[in-house]
Amino acid sequence: MDWDKNGSVSFVEFKSYLAKLKKGEDFDHGEALAAFQSIDEDGSRQLTWEEFFVRCTLFENHSKCRIWIFEFW
């Protein structure tokens, strides 16, 4: 997800990654924004590794989480 390798993920990077996962299916911009904002705990408009990891570990499906963590950085 961190395509520009700056150490954090912007909303554009996050949204593009989610759209890629959807593979052409309907994509809801509002849902992507709500998810991004729920992960961005400090309101910086950038997701850090720590923010992403903490939220990801709350998911019930940890196997999907591992895939996202691998692709995150």
C-alpha positions in Angstrom: 0.0 0.0 0.0 2.8 2.4 0.7 3.6 3.0 -2.9 5.7 6.1 -2.5 7.7 4.4 0.3 7.4 7.4 2.6 6.6 5.2 5.6 2.9 5.9 5.8 -0.2 5.4 3.7 -2.3 8.3 2.4 -6.0 8.0 1.7 -5.3 7.8 -2.1 -3.0 4.9 -1.5 -5.4 3.2 0.8 -8.4 3.7 -1.6 -6.4 2.5 -4.6 -5.4 -0.6 -2.7 -9.0 -1.4 -1.7 -10.2 -0.8 -5.3 -7.5 -3.3 -6.4 -8.8 -5.9 -4.0 -12.3 -5.4 -5.2 -11.2 -6.3 -8.8 -13.8 -4.2 -10.6 -16.7 -4.8 -8.2 -18.7 -1.9 -6.9 -16.5 0.3 -4.8 -17.9 2.7 -2.3 -15.8 5.8 -1.7 -17.7 6.6 1.5 -17.0 3.2 3.0 -13.3 3.5 2.1 -13.1 7.0 3.7 -14.9 5.7 6.9 -12.5 2.8 7.2 -9.5 5.0 6.7 -10.6 7.5 9.3 -11.3 4.7 11.8 -7.7 3.5 11.4 -6.2 7.0 11.5 -6.2 7.4 15.2 -4.2 10.6 15.4 -6.1 12.4 12.6 -2.9 13.0 10.6 -4.5 11.8 7.3 -1.7 9.3 7.0 -1.8 5.7 8.3 1.3 4.7 10.2 2.4 1.1 10.6 1.4 1.2 14.2 -2.1 2.5 13.5 -2.7 -0.1 10.8 -1.3 -3.0 12.9 -3.4 -2.2 16.0 -6.6 -2.0 14.0 -5.8 -5.0 11.9 -5.3 -7.2 15.0 -8.8 -6.4 16.1 -10.2 -8.3 13.0 -11.6 -11.7 13.6 -10.0 -13.0 10.3 -6.4 -12.8 11.2 -5.3 -14.7 8.1 -6.5 -11.8 5.9 -4.9 -9.4 8.3 -1.5 -11.1 7.7 -1.8 -10.6 4.0 -2.6 -6.9 4.4 0.3 -6.5 6.8 2.7 -8.2 4.4 1.6 -5.8 1.6 1.4 -2.7 3.8 5.1 -2.0 3.8 
